[in-house]
């Protein structure tokens, strides 16, 4: 019986070693149901990598690309771009949880941006073990909980914050919103079926706290 199966049986989620921003990302992804790639923002806001800033992430190449895209004035120097990137990293890199996610780098797990609106929800490999999704599901069971979700949804729908206006040139307006590929029920179904096969739980203890998979 896997550790994940035990955790899902006992808690309804898999408690990884995570940062607060990872829980927030999972919680808000569960509410919004969609995410974005945010390639331009990632390339500007990431200011370091263990192998160095390469290709489109290097200051030199990024300066040329941004000028060609009309996002920087022709007079902007590389030193000024470096200073701008440091500032952007500080405001969108909440809890130091953004990393190079596009070529030449491999997308790492746990990338999460400062939660300004649903426009900054990224397609990340969740490190919250679906705890954010679990909490949202629990809140959805009561009137008070639904009020919390409604307030969170209102915040996600607000695109007028100063921070979002600051980074708006880097939010590709033609980027489609993709559905969040939540695997919570798929993961639980695997563990449920495995536990049944192995006889790990009796007939009264084989449900998830949210019962995402009906008993057969």
Protein Blocks (a to p, Z undefined) as FASTA:
>chain_A
ZZklmmmmmnopacddddfklmmmmmmmmmnopaceklmmmmmmpgbdfkbpehjlpmkl
mmmmmmmnopacfklcfklmmmmmmmmmmmmmgghiaccfbdfbdcdehiacddfblmlc
ccdddfklommmmmmmmmmmpmklmmmmmmmmmmmmpckbfklmmmmmmmcfklccdddd
dfklmmmmmmmmmmmmnopacfklmccfklpaccZZ
